[in-house]
Amino acid sequence: MSKKILMLAGDFVEDYEVMVPFQALLSVGLSVDVVCPDKKAGETVPTAVHDFVGDQTYCELRGHNFMLNKSFDEVNLADYDGLYVCGGRAPEYIRLNEKVLEYTRHFFNENKPVAAICHGIQVLTAAEVLKGRTLTAYVAVGPDIKLAGGTWKNIPADQAVVDGNLVTSPAWPGHPAILKEFYKLLGITINM
């Protein structure tokens, strides 16, 4: 039986930060359920494309529609082996949903693998699961990590940080690094 991953997304999730890990996790045989508060399987979330074009921060453009494949209220946490928290604009508001925080705490309390990228770490700060943890995030989220009792590492965007059951990366250029480490946490070995 394949391992099952719960992926948290929402309106204006970063396009690459939902599409790439969803497809990559499926490609190694994992089952992935993508959910959004107040939405059902078959509904879509709009994505946003974040790009760096020389301004002080990223610009945001409209991306694709991403179809959810699981209804948020039908999640049974015991069914899942890991959690993947996507970035983009979605984390700033899905973290206001108590069930999202409850879902997140479950994976930390059970010491199950958790991956979070970019602004996805905002969900972790709101869930109050970062005390004593070392992690990374998009630079603008660094102060939030410190306020939540964690240690923020400012690393290049194509790298990842692992602390116990948690792996984080600053932005979508880090997909190879975060996915490689998430696979390890899940006990998945890829032989070439």
TORFIFI-222737 format. One record per residue (C-alpha): residue number from 1; residue in one letter; x, y, z. Coordinates in Angstrom, 3 decimals. Layout:
<atoms>
(atom NUM, 'A', (X, Y, Z))
...
</atoms>
This chain:
<atoms>
(atom 1, 'M', (0.000, 0.000, 0.000))
(atom 2, 'S', (1.433, 3.402, -0.960))
(atom 3, 'K', (2.092, 6.104, 1.581))
(atom 4, 'K', (-0.407, 8.937, 1.704))
(atom 5, 'I', (0.366, 12.661, 1.889))
(atom 6, 'L', (-1.948, 15.481, 2.926))
(atom 7, 'M', (-1.198, 18.716, 1.064))
(atom 8, 'L', (-2.533, 22.052, 2.342))
(atom 9, 'A', (-3.341, 24.676, -0.285))
(atom 10, 'G', (-5.743, 27.574, -0.761))
(atom 11, 'D', (-6.688, 30.375, -3.107))
(atom 12, 'F', (-3.578, 31.940, -4.625))
(atom 13, 'V', (-1.246, 29.186, -3.535))
(atom 14, 'E', (2.023, 29.661, -5.422))
(atom 15, 'D', (1.651, 27.840, -8.755))
(atom 16, 'Y', (4.970, 25.954, -8.720))
(atom 17, 'E', (4.682, 25.278, -4.979))
(atom 18, 'V', (1.531, 23.216, -5.435))
(atom 19, 'M', (1.932, 21.835, -8.977))
(atom 20, 'V', (5.548, 20.642, -8.768))
(atom 21, 'P', (5.421, 18.807, -5.417))
(atom 22, 'F', (1.993, 17.323, -6.205))
(atom 23, 'Q', (3.254, 15.832, -9.458))
(atom 24, 'A', (6.657, 14.849, -8.031))
(atom 25, 'L', (5.098, 13.028, -5.073))
(atom 26, 'L', (2.719, 11.181, -7.402))
(atom 27, 'S', (5.617, 10.229, -9.679))
(atom 28, 'V', (7.272, 8.162, -6.934))
(atom 29, 'G', (4.061, 6.298, -6.165))
(atom 30, 'L', (2.715, 8.316, -3.253))
(atom 31, 'S', (-0.982, 9.079, -2.890))
(atom 32, 'V', (-1.558, 12.830, -2.430))
(atom 33, 'D', (-4.744, 14.522, -1.222))
(atom 34, 'V', (-4.796, 18.292, -1.778))
(atom 35, 'V', (-7.275, 20.202, 0.382))
(atom 36, 'C', (-8.392, 23.766, 1.037))
(atom 37, 'P', (-10.613, 24.976, 3.892))
(atom 38, 'D', (-14.279, 25.326, 2.915))
(atom 39, 'K', (-13.774, 23.576, -0.442))
(atom 40, 'K', (-14.657, 20.146, -1.758))
(atom 41, 'A', (-13.020, 17.666, -4.118))
(atom 42, 'G', (-13.491, 18.788, -7.718))
(atom 43, 'E', (-13.412, 22.494, -6.874))
(atom 44, 'T', (-10.412, 24.575, -7.857))
(atom 45, 'V', (-8.107, 27.085, -6.257))
(atom 46, 'P', (-6.551, 29.828, -8.370))
(atom 47, 'T', (-2.763, 29.889, -8.212))
(atom 48, 'A', (-0.331, 32.796, -8.255))
(atom 49, 'V', (3.034, 32.897, -9.987))
(atom 50, 'H', (5.712, 34.556, -7.867))
(atom 51, 'D', (8.747, 35.712, -9.795))
(atom 52, 'F', (11.814, 37.757, -9.027))
(atom 53, 'V', (12.268, 40.532, -11.582))
(atom 54, 'G', (14.530, 43.012, -9.802))
(atom 55, 'D', (12.118, 44.613, -7.338))
(atom 56, 'Q', (12.555, 44.523, -3.561))
(atom 57, 'T', (10.221, 41.534, -3.404))
(atom 58, 'Y', (8.641, 39.115, -5.860))
(atom 59, 'C', (5.903, 40.157, -8.277))
(atom 60, 'E', (2.659, 38.213, -8.313))
(atom 61, 'L', (0.830, 37.157, -11.463))
(atom 62, 'R', (-2.273, 34.992, -11.938))
(atom 63, 'G', (-1.413, 31.341, -12.523))
(atom 64, 'H', (-3.425, 28.219, -13.333))
(atom 65, 'N', (-6.453, 26.741, -11.633))
(atom 66, 'F', (-5.537, 23.742, -9.494))
(atom 67, 'M', (-8.224, 21.101, -8.918))
(atom 68, 'L', (-8.572, 19.827, -5.362))
(atom 69, 'N', (-8.949, 16.066, -5.075))
(atom 70, 'K', (-10.203, 15.757, -1.474))
(atom 71, 'S', (-12.874, 17.590, 0.490))
(atom 72, 'F', (-11.382, 19.458, 3.443))
(atom 73, 'D', (-13.993, 18.259, 5.928))
(atom 74, 'E', (-13.525, 14.608, 4.956))
(atom 75, 'V', (-9.877, 14.386, 6.039))
(atom 76, 'N', (-9.087, 11.566, 8.465))
(atom 77, 'L', (-5.635, 12.421, 9.826))
(atom 78, 'A', (-4.874, 8.819, 10.779))
(atom 79, 'D', (-4.853, 7.973, 7.040))
(atom 80, 'Y', (-1.788, 10.124, 6.315))
(atom 81, 'D', (1.930, 9.445, 6.568))
(atom 82, 'G', (3.086, 13.018, 5.928))
(atom 83, 'L', (2.074, 16.657, 5.487))
(atom 84, 'Y', (3.140, 19.072, 2.749))
(atom 85, 'V', (2.355, 22.776, 3.281))
(atom 86, 'C', (2.449, 24.833, 0.080))
(atom 87, 'G', (3.452, 28.494, -0.102))
(atom 88, 'G', (2.144, 31.557, -1.863))
(atom 89, 'R', (-0.615, 33.821, -0.574))
(atom 90, 'A', (-2.782, 30.975, 0.748))
(atom 91, 'P', (-0.915, 30.368, 4.044))
(atom 92, 'E', (-1.595, 33.882, 5.329))
(atom 93, 'Y', (-5.331, 33.164, 5.433))
(atom 94, 'I', (-5.673, 29.375, 5.718))
(atom 95, 'R', (-3.750, 29.649, 8.992))
(atom 96, 'L', (-6.794, 31.476, 10.367))
(atom 97, 'N', (-8.767, 28.230, 10.101))
(atom 98, 'E', (-8.583, 26.304, 13.394))
(atom 99, 'K', (-8.911, 22.954, 11.607))
(atom 100, 'V', (-5.815, 23.740, 9.484))
(atom 101, 'L', (-3.889, 24.345, 12.708))
(atom 102, 'E', (-5.319, 21.165, 14.232))
(atom 103, 'Y', (-4.280, 19.169, 11.147))
(atom 104, 'T', (-0.775, 20.663, 11.333))
(atom 105, 'R', (-0.346, 19.972, 15.050))
(atom 106, 'H', (-1.350, 16.338, 14.495))
(atom 107, 'F', (1.680, 15.691, 12.265))
(atom 108, 'F', (4.051, 17.288, 14.778))
(atom 109, 'N', (2.480, 15.528, 17.763))
(atom 110, 'E', (2.748, 12.173, 15.960))
(atom 111, 'N', (6.284, 12.962, 14.693))
(atom 112, 'K', (5.191, 12.333, 11.091))
(atom 113, 'P', (7.186, 13.922, 8.236))
(atom 114, 'V', (6.296, 17.549, 7.431))
(atom 115, 'A', (7.519, 19.625, 4.486))
(atom 116, 'A', (6.783, 23.343, 4.221))
(atom 117, 'I', (8.003, 25.791, 1.617))
(atom 118, 'C', (8.247, 29.575, 1.363))
(atom 119, 'H', (5.239, 31.245, 3.044))
(atom 120, 'G', (3.837, 27.817, 3.989))
(atom 121, 'I', (5.803, 28.228, 7.198))
(atom 122, 'Q', (3.179, 30.820, 8.261))
(atom 123, 'V', (0.856, 27.881, 8.913))
(atom 124, 'L', (3.478, 26.339, 11.205))
(atom 125, 'T', (4.009, 29.583, 13.134))
(atom 126, 'A', (0.256, 29.952, 13.736))
(atom 127, 'A', (0.035, 26.290, 14.818))
(atom 128, 'E', (2.714, 27.035, 17.439))
(atom 129, 'V', (4.873, 24.032, 16.528))
(atom 130, 'L', (8.222, 25.755, 15.958))
(atom 131, 'K', (9.565, 26.328, 19.467))
(atom 132, 'G', (13.172, 25.098, 19.526))
(atom 133, 'R', (13.149, 24.183, 15.817))
(atom 134, 'T', (15.653, 25.307, 13.181))
(atom 135, 'L', (14.172, 25.988, 9.752))
(atom 136, 'T', (14.044, 28.304, 6.786))
(atom 137, 'A', (11.366, 30.189, 4.858))
(atom 138, 'Y', (11.041, 33.081, 2.460))
(atom 139, 'V', (13.056, 35.924, 3.981))
(atom 140, 'A', (9.947, 37.966, 4.881))
(atom 141, 'V', (8.744, 35.075, 7.089))
(atom 142, 'G', (12.027, 34.887, 9.034))
(atom 143, 'P', (10.849, 37.274, 11.792))
(atom 144, 'D', (7.674, 35.183, 12.249))
(atom 145, 'I', (9.800, 32.086, 12.901))
(atom 146, 'K', (11.778, 33.929, 15.569))
(atom 147, 'L', (8.583, 35.186, 17.220))
(atom 148, 'A', (7.264, 31.598, 17.229))
(atom 149, 'G', (10.352, 30.428, 19.145))
(atom 150, 'G', (12.235, 28.906, 16.226))
(atom 151, 'T', (15.620, 29.632, 14.692))
(atom 152, 'W', (15.497, 30.969, 11.141))
(atom 153, 'K', (18.307, 30.120, 8.722))
(atom 154, 'N', (18.769, 32.464, 5.775))
(atom 155, 'I', (19.923, 30.068, 3.057))
(atom 156, 'P', (19.946, 30.177, -0.749))
(atom 157, 'A', (16.533, 29.559, -2.333))
(atom 158, 'D', (17.643, 26.250, -3.865))
(atom 159, 'Q', (18.476, 24.609, -0.532))
(atom 160, 'A', (16.535, 23.026, 2.343))
(atom 161, 'V', (16.880, 22.642, 6.110))
(atom 162, 'V', (16.012, 19.448, 7.995))
(atom 163, 'D', (15.251, 19.415, 11.724))
(atom 164, 'G', (13.880, 16.095, 12.947))
(atom 165, 'N', (10.619, 15.350, 11.122))
(atom 166, 'L', (10.548, 18.820, 9.478))
(atom 167, 'V', (12.050, 19.901, 6.162))
(atom 168, 'T', (11.724, 23.466, 4.858))
(atom 169, 'S', (12.912, 25.479, 1.868))
(atom 170, 'P', (12.796, 29.245, 1.154))
(atom 171, 'A', (11.115, 29.125, -2.272))
(atom 172, 'W', (10.303, 27.062, -5.363))
(atom 173, 'P', (13.931, 26.868, -6.605))
(atom 174, 'G', (14.388, 24.541, -3.612))
(atom 175, 'H', (12.049, 21.816, -4.891))
(atom 176, 'P', (14.848, 19.309, -5.634))
(atom 177, 'A', (16.312, 19.797, -2.139))
(atom 178, 'I', (13.064, 19.785, -0.139))
(atom 179, 'L', (11.584, 16.833, -2.038))
(atom 180, 'K', (14.798, 14.795, -1.719))
(atom 181, 'E', (14.752, 15.297, 2.064))
(atom 182, 'F', (10.999, 14.734, 2.363))
(atom 183, 'Y', (11.397, 11.386, 0.569))
(atom 184, 'K', (14.078, 10.420, 3.107))
(atom 185, 'L', (11.816, 11.363, 6.011))
(atom 186, 'L', (9.081, 9.199, 4.484))
(atom 187, 'G', (11.512, 6.266, 4.161))
(atom 188, 'I', (11.472, 6.355, 0.365))
(atom 189, 'T', (14.651, 5.347, -1.442))
(atom 190, 'I', (15.136, 6.064, -5.121))
(atom 191, 'N', (17.778, 3.888, -6.756))
(atom 192, 'M', (19.325, 4.881, -10.040))
</atoms>
